[in-house]
Amino acid sequence: MRKQYLHLSVYPCDKCDGPAVVGSLAVRENEISKETDIRAIGEVCLSCGHRQHRTSKSSFMQHFPPVEWQSIKTPKRDDLEYGVEVDLVSSK
């Protein structure tokens, strides 16, 4: 049975040293097969909103275990909306 998995990793941001999150999606045809169709879905710093590519400077990267991701429609790179939402709590 074909399943899609979400992979998340975190590393320090180049600009502010805050947590930068990178995500990817991969597909497994069955439980013993290798993952295929691996696609990066984005990277962003959660503190400052800086978008960066994986840093080669940092030796620290925390990888979280992949989780099964059941979505109706898999987003294509062109469909992704980039931007950081304004923090409404701090504006009060």
Phi, psi and omega in degrees: 000129183286127180227148179253139182236140177261129177246132177233139175223155181228140177211165182292139178292144177295328185272312190238359183067012176284178182283116175261127184253136175236137181233152175211158176242142178219157183241139171241132180286327175207179187291338182255000182275160175286157177285140178231176177052049181280125182228129174288138181243359174142161178218137179201146174278130181285341181273310186247349179085002180297132176260126184219168173265160182311132183277137176267347181288324187278131175269348181262123172214125180262121178258132177262150181299141178296147177236147177294133182236110180257106178240153179286317180231126176278124183291142173268157183305321181290338182276345185289139178264122181262146179141160180247134179289145177290138179284103184287335181290317183284346182275358181276000000 
